[in-house]
Amino acid sequence: MALPTSRRSNRIARLTQSFIRSMTRECERVGGINLGQGVCDLPTPPAILAASVQAIEEDISTYSKYEGVDALRERIAAKAASFNGLVNVDADTDITVSIGSTGAFNCVLQGLFNPGDRIIVFEPYYGYHVNTMVTAGIEPTFVTLPPPDWPLTRDNLESMIDERVRGILVNTPANPSGKVFSRTELQVIAELCVKHDLLAITDEIYEYITYEAPHISLASLPGMWERTVTISGFSKTFSITGWRLGYAIAPPHLSEAIGLVNDLLYICAPTPLQVGLAHGMATLEHTYYRQMAESYRSKRDLICSTLSDIGLTPCVPNGSYYVLADITPLGLSDDREAAMHILEEVGVASVPGRSFFASDTGRGLVRFCFAKAHGVLEEACARLQGLTLED
Ligand SMILES: Cc1ncc(COP(=O)(O)O)c(C=O)c1O
């Protein structure tokens, strides 16, 4: 009998297991501190935990509407108006609550794009974006933003738009670069979306984690509401990555298709957690969001000053909780060797830069995630201080 061979659909033929997973395994093997994987291990606000426990105890256990429970959609609409400047969001027709922002993104691709379509992706990129597109038969068209400040220019972007490009994806604040798109840059994107009749998709999951300039939602710019899907979620803001709650906001002519796919793929997001989140969020003070950003800012400052001290110059992030650092002073051949060397020499895991680039730019970079308890980050930074560089 023939030995079983591993089997894969054509759809996933180009997918590979990410280096983030293998670095996590290596990190566990050497008992290191994991600044590789982007899992924030900070506590969830107690009010959200309590309200969710209550929802479970009240046995709110059946499917919700496919677009999400009313109370949560109303809370999202209110937040979209007060925080994102999207003042006309109708909770009944414009919001789909999904299985994390990841679920929402998948519904947007399946509901609004066809195999063979192209979507502009800025690199460095978040790997799930690219892999989800590839699995849907959509081709990413990469526009490279250069380190350390990742500026976007009109020429750079427009030169990559051809007749097969149907959309532009904007992740702001971005993983892994920490770039927060400026109003001027968003205006360029908006103008080109209108000129070439493109849809915009945003991923704003780190919207509350900004350090210098405020977060701006592309859909709030003139002419963009009609052609933008705004995706966000709760994983990062409330440290509930495992609850799988996120959403897409879009006008009804786009939301209808997104909701249809959400129903088909997931039926709904977990009902008691939606209810608990809606009630818990209602009790949080505004200061919660400010304090969270402040806490990440002090962690950013700590890791960036450590990296500068030891000569691995950081591309200082303006938002999110990742930092890309230049590993060329280590004198090693590439990013993978550098990440393994740092782990083996001082016991700190990072992610090789090529995980975030289609081009070779990532060869000279590794990414550290600083969403860690303060003591853990301090220990990681103390260890990094012990790294030896080539003379
Ligand atoms: C840019 C970006 N989008 C989305 C996600 C995942 O979000 P969710 O938990 O809402 O699916 C992550 C997680 O690391 C991310 O970095």
The ligand as a Gaussian input file, in Angstrom:
#p B3LYP/6-31G(d) Opt

LIG

0 1
 C       -2.812000      44.087000      11.952000
 C       -3.584000      43.027000      12.655000
 N       -4.851000      42.809000      12.291000
 C       -5.584000      41.859000      12.900000
 C       -5.063000      41.070000      13.929000
 C       -5.921000      40.014000      14.550000
 O       -7.051000      40.606000      15.111000
 P       -8.277000      39.765000      15.652000
 O       -7.868000      39.123000      16.928000
 O       -9.355000      40.801000      15.839000
 O       -8.650000      38.767000      14.620000
 C       -3.746000      41.274000      14.342000
 C       -3.155000      40.438000      15.398000
 O       -1.974000      40.386000      15.629000
 C       -2.991000      42.271000      13.688000
 O       -1.729000      42.527000      14.044000

